[in-house]
Amino acid sequence: MGMNKTIAVIASSPEKASAIADTFVNEKCNLLLLAKERDGYDKILADIKKKSKSCKTEFHDCMKDSCWEADAIIMDVKMEEEEDVATAIKEVATQKVVVNIGRECDYKKLQQYLPFSRVKTLSRVPVSFKDIINDE
């Protein structure tokens, strides 16, 4: 049996992070919820813990360190946050899949910010890790 995959979730609000995390609660994976401020994330962590014993979830406030641990990164951020987030994770996102599900995000710019990552844009939250790594 292989190791659990680790997915970093970077969202512009706790509500968006919760929606993404809820998609993965039944999958055997590790979720890293990333934000500058912890406000609103303790409830998400508690809710996930109630829903699933197989999905390990943690909050981190350092995007660079946390994305280093991740096998894939899911972003749902505002356009004005895009460059800052990409700059923070660029060094550790090399050769990783970065999935953009933000409606405001500019795919071409994000790929320029992360030239050594495999940037994908999806119109919905992926339902499994397999959806993240498979080409559409």
C-alpha positions as CSV (number, residue, x, y, z in Angstrom):
1,M,0.0,0.0,0.0
2,G,1.4,3.4,-1.0
3,M,1.8,6.4,1.2
4,N,-1.0,9.0,1.6
5,K,-0.8,11.9,-0.9
6,T,-0.5,15.3,0.6
7,I,-2.5,18.2,-0.9
8,A,-1.8,21.8,0.0
9,V,-4.9,24.0,-0.1
10,I,-4.4,27.8,-0.6
11,A,-7.7,29.7,-0.5
12,S,-8.6,33.3,-0.1
13,S,-11.1,32.6,2.7
14,P,-11.8,29.9,5.2
15,E,-15.1,29.1,3.4
16,K,-13.3,28.4,0.2
17,A,-10.8,26.2,2.0
18,S,-13.6,24.3,3.7
19,A,-15.3,23.6,0.4
20,I,-12.1,22.2,-1.1
21,A,-11.3,20.2,2.0
22,D,-14.8,18.7,2.2
23,T,-14.2,17.2,-1.2
24,F,-11.2,15.2,0.1
25,V,-12.5,14.1,3.5
26,N,-13.3,10.6,2.4
27,E,-10.1,10.1,0.6
28,K,-7.0,8.7,2.4
29,C,-4.8,11.8,2.1
30,N,-3.2,14.6,4.1
31,L,-4.6,18.1,3.7
32,L,-2.5,21.2,4.5
33,L,-4.7,24.2,4.8
34,L,-2.6,27.3,4.2
35,A,-3.4,30.9,5.2
36,K,-1.7,33.9,6.7
37,E,-4.3,34.1,9.5
38,R,-5.7,31.2,11.5
39,D,-9.1,32.8,12.1
40,G,-11.9,30.5,10.9
41,Y,-9.7,27.5,10.3
42,D,-10.1,25.8,13.7
43,K,-13.7,25.1,13.0
44,I,-12.8,23.6,9.6
45,L,-10.2,21.3,11.2
46,A,-12.7,20.1,13.9
47,D,-15.4,19.5,11.2
48,I,-13.0,17.4,9.1
49,K,-11.8,15.4,12.2
50,K,-15.5,14.6,12.9
51,K,-16.2,13.5,9.3
52,S,-13.1,11.4,8.6
53,K,-10.5,9.4,10.4
54,S,-8.4,8.7,7.3
55,C,-8.0,12.3,6.2
56,K,-5.3,14.0,8.3
57,T,-5.7,17.8,8.2
58,E,-3.4,20.5,9.5
59,F,-3.3,24.3,9.4
60,H,-0.1,26.1,8.4
61,D,0.7,29.8,8.0
62,C,3.9,29.3,6.0
63,M,3.1,28.6,2.4
64,K,6.6,27.8,1.4
65,D,7.3,25.3,4.1
66,S,4.0,23.6,3.7
67,C,4.0,23.4,-0.1
68,W,7.4,21.8,0.1
69,E,5.6,18.8,1.8
70,A,2.8,18.6,-0.7
71,D,2.4,16.3,-3.7
72,A,0.0,18.8,-5.3
73,I,-1.3,22.3,-4.6
74,I,-4.8,23.6,-5.1
75,M,-5.3,27.3,-5.3
76,D,-8.5,29.3,-5.1
77,V,-7.3,32.9,-4.6
78,K,-8.2,36.4,-5.8
79,M,-6.4,37.7,-8.8
80,E,-4.6,40.4,-6.6
81,E,-3.3,37.6,-4.4
82,E,-2.1,35.4,-7.3
83,E,1.4,36.8,-7.7
84,D,2.2,36.9,-4.0
85,V,1.1,33.3,-3.5
86,A,3.0,32.1,-6.6
87,T,6.1,34.0,-5.4
88,A,5.9,32.3,-2.0
89,I,5.6,28.8,-3.4
90,K,7.6,29.0,-6.6
91,E,10.8,27.5,-5.2
92,V,9.0,24.5,-3.6
93,A,6.4,24.0,-6.3
94,T,8.9,22.8,-8.9
95,Q,7.7,19.7,-10.8
96,K,4.4,19.7,-8.8
97,V,0.9,20.0,-10.1
98,V,-0.7,23.3,-9.2
99,V,-4.4,23.3,-9.7
100,N,-6.2,26.7,-10.1
101,I,-9.9,26.6,-9.4
102,G,-10.2,30.4,-8.8
103,R,-12.5,32.0,-11.3
104,E,-10.5,35.2,-11.2
105,C,-7.1,33.6,-11.6
106,D,-5.3,34.1,-14.9
107,Y,-3.9,30.7,-16.0
108,K,-1.2,32.2,-18.4
109,K,0.1,34.5,-15.7
110,L,0.1,31.8,-13.1
111,Q,2.1,29.5,-15.4
112,Q,4.6,32.4,-16.0
113,Y,4.9,32.8,-12.2
114,L,5.4,29.1,-11.8
115,P,7.4,28.1,-14.9
116,F,8.6,24.8,-13.5
117,S,5.2,23.6,-12.2
118,R,2.5,21.9,-14.1
119,V,-0.3,24.5,-13.8
120,K,-3.9,23.3,-14.5
121,T,-7.1,25.2,-14.4
122,L,-10.3,23.3,-13.5
123,S,-13.8,24.7,-13.4
124,R,-14.6,22.6,-10.3
125,V,-12.9,21.3,-7.2
126,P,-11.3,17.9,-8.1
127,V,-13.0,15.0,-6.4
128,S,-9.9,12.9,-5.9
129,F,-6.1,13.1,-6.0
130,K,-6.4,11.1,-9.2
131,D,-8.3,14.0,-10.8
132,I,-5.5,16.4,-9.9
133,I,-2.8,14.5,-11.6
134,N,-4.7,13.2,-14.6
135,D,-4.8,15.4,-17.7
136,E,-8.2,16.6,-18.8
